[in-house]
Amino acid sequence: MLFALLLTATPLLAQDPADGAAEEMPAAKKAADKAEGDKKPAPKKDAAKKAAPAKPVDPAVIAIRDSNPSTPSDLVRSIDALLSLDALPLAEEYFKKLAAMPLTEAQLGALGREFDAGVWFRISQTKSFGPEANRFVGSVFAALRKAQENPDQISQLMAALASPQEATRAAARADLMQTGRAAIGPLVAVLADPKRKAIQAEARAVLVAMGREAVEPLLAGLDGAGAELKPQIVAVLAQTNDPRAEEALLVESVAPGTPPAIKQLAEAAVRRSFESPPSQVEVAARLMRLIDDYMKAERRLPSDEKNTSELWRYDAASGQIISHRLPAEAAAAVHAAWLARRLRTVAPNSPIAEQWHLMANLHAAKLLGGLHQPLQQGPGRAALDRAVARGPAVIEPVLRQALEKNHVPAALAALEVLGKTNDPSLLASTGAAPNVLLKAASHGDRRIRLAALEAIAALKPTQAMAGSSTIARALLDFANFSGVRRAVVADPRSDRAHALGSLLDQCSFTTSVATTGREAFHEAAGSTEVELVLIVMTVERPDAEELLRQLRRDPRTARLPVGLIADPDRLYRAEGIALADPLTKAFVRPRDLPTMQERVAALEAMSGPNHVTHAERRQQAATALKIIAAMNERPQRLFDFQGMDEAAEAALYVPELTPAAIQVLTHCRTSNAQKALADLASSDTQPIATRQAAAAAFAESIKRHGIQLSIVEIQHQARLYDQAAALDQQSQDVLWSLLEAMQKAKSEVGSRKSDQKRSKLPQPL
């Protein structure tokens, strides 16, 4: 009260005493003074400023200053009042004093409860307070939230719901709503407990008042809810206005297994929202559309500034609803799986519903574990085991649908499942439909192609199959990896093309330049290391639009980000082409490195989670090399791996790929393979362990295939050994082992020839 009186006291002090004297000054004297003033020269601006009277201090500010606020509450109240009076200097002084106080978490929480959010907002938005204002206000809110979420505090509020006094119950309801999601679990626990029927109506009222904030936790509760809890949840959902609640109510209104009491509640809610309630078939169709939308991330759950969404699950053991956060796309996939479970309840005997259910669950499991991680190594192991148990006849249609709808995570998971079935009949083509594994091996997505190749290899084909040449070629494309990032530039003027290439080189790319569309396509399709293509709109043979169509038709280039470059006055045409292609962007020619870096980042971002990093491409090459080596461990005629020595040689000097490349070269019956192994073993820039491994593989190659090196190449190896006197002993031993392997093979050949000659001589009686 004293503080308020001080703010409003002594209003007359605001009047300057000189003001009254000015009013009494005779008019004649005023005129004389004015005339005298006109004769004097005008004073300089600085002098005028010095002569200006100081701005009078507001008496309210004086009153606040004289009150000498010292407690945290008085300081906050004074700061807020001073801000409204525009008295920033004194407000800054008091804020510094407040921020320097060693306040405990309890004191900060008490401040948060004492003053409303508007006060804290004004303090945080006062720029002259500096960044410390946001920090201090943030600590207040954090302490307030912690105090509100304190289990003891929530327990007290829950107990207050049973008070005979309506005012006490109303205050408890308001505080529980203010507490937010931390109160939802305890409120649901009340609904699940038949011993607490007395306050269940109050708990339902709080949950209804929370609105959409309570919907997600309540939907999670439906999965594990018992006979006591489920009707309570449905009753609350029926009073909310949320599309996700509507989905659940539609399911409960038509599902064959819904208990009558719950069905009645759900039907009443549905009738309020629909003039004509949907049938069981219509609800199933609606759910399939929603599942598809969430799997494509065209629909998402609410997310925060970090692009994460909150998900809830019901823990039957503890009776609690537990929350956790996931990336928004993964959360959407988990919600799609939840909808798929609802679909199974609506159509429990439908193969199509089961197919959607499996696809959505595999899709979510793959996203949760990571697109480039096997299901068996992550949280998707349970989904993998369940799907394998269903058998290939069930999973094959899931894969086919995932490919048709372009659900990449679901397709990757289904391919992994099929690879675990040990059923080679999956490789046979039956009827008019193409074999789904071979179809996947030609897909535009790199991950799907490689997953299909892994599945085919895991099934260990032993009979001739259609598309075997496609499989071999695709594996060699993946394996041909030299460890560099590649880009392609198509521009009819080579000087401009090289200028663009130079900028790309500075962005860590190795750039191939093409002056025709045909050359650009061959460069882009010829290497699995190409990560993006830049096409200048003036390119011809074929033109830019046809070149883009060719790139999209070929699985090797179908998902490459493409930049269409046009002059400013022609940019509209390039933008029109780009509108029809989600992986194409039109822009004006970059002239400097920062601009090119922005363009590259924009092109890579278009792929979203489907973007394959350079590190993942390297891992894909390692996988392909291992598959090739395994398929060629024994002589086989199913797959023609002509050129695998060239692919392995490209990967030979990438450290992560060297062991797999050495293994592939061991199986190659070519002089190129043996020369590559000998060169690696002879290279003094490589680690000695790598050289020793190459030398051992060289010896194994000669043992399997004989000496494939020419006389000149053999003589070269002999000279290297003769010049090795200055090298360390291990290097000398490696070089000698190469010669020794060839000498041993030569001796064995000579011995076999001698044995053959002796066998032809007449044998003594």
Protein Blocks (a to p, Z undefined) as FASTA:
>chain_A
ZZmmmmmgokllmpcfklmmmmmpcfklmmmmmmmmmmpccddfklmmmmpccddddfkl
mmmmmnopabfklmmmmmmmmmmnopaklmmmmmmmmmmpccdfklmmmmmmmpcfklmm
mmmmmmknojmlmmmmmmmmmmmmmmmmpmklmmmmmmmmmpcblklmmmmmmmmmmnmm
mlmmmmmmmmmmmklmmmmmmmmmmmmmnmmmlmmmmmmmmmmpcfklmmmmmmmmmmpc
cfklmmmmmmmmmgmklcfklmmmmmmmmmmmpmbacdfklmmmmmmmmmmmmmnomacc
dddfkopacdddddfknopacdddddfklmmmmmmmmmmmmmmmmmmmbmklmmmmmmmm
mmmmmmmnopkbcfklmmklmmmmmmmmnojklmmmmmmmmmmnopaklmmmmmmmmmmn
opaklmpcehjbdcfklmmmmcfblklmmmmmmmmmmnopabdcehklmmmmmmmmmmmc
ghiacdddddfblklmmmmmmmmmmnopacdddfbfklmmmmmmmpckbmbdcddfkbgh
iafklmmmmmmmpmklmmgccdddddfklmmmmmmmmmmpmkbccddddfbfklmmmmmm
mmmmmnmmmlccfklmmmmmmmmmmmmmmmmmpgcfkbccehklmmmmmmmmgmklmmmm
mmmmmmpccfklmmmmmmmmmpmkbcfklmmmmmmmmmmmmmmnopabdfklmmmmmmmm
mmmmmpcfklmmmmmmmmmmmmmmmmmmmmmmmmmmmmmpccdZZ
